[in-house]
Amino acid sequence: ATPRSSARQLVREALERYGLNPDDFGQFALCDVVGRPGGGTASSAGGWQGEHLREVGDWERPLVLQELWKPKAGWSRRFEIRRRQELDRAGD
């Protein structure tokens, strides 16, 4: 990944890397997830719990986003690939 890489390119590369058909990239979205260690609940102690999720636009550049906006102290960010179908259901 480089600062010039688009979310769409990164999803295609990830699918290919994990042995999935890169032409299926339209079924997946890169998501910017902000959370905290442990997620604030006893059941997730020691783990990382995402609390805020935003689908990254296909043409956005994730590494540029990462440089322009940093989470507040105590929070962290990671990018995750999710099925668009799951995101659509979560938004209902």
HELIX and SHEET records of a PDB file:
HELIX    1   1 ALA A    7  ARG A   17  1                                  11    
HELIX    2   2 PRO A   22  GLN A   27  5                                   6    
HELIX    3   3 GLY A   38  GLY A   40  5                                   3    
HELIX    4   4 ALA A   42  SER A   44  5                                   3    
HELIX    5   5 PRO A   62  LEU A   68  1                                   7    
HELIX    6   6 ARG A   84  ALA A   90  1                                   7    
SHEET    1   A 3 TRP A  48  GLU A  55  0                                        
SHEET    2   A 3 PHE A  28  PRO A  37 -1                                        
SHEET    3   A 3 SER A  76  ARG A  83 -1                                        
END                                                                             
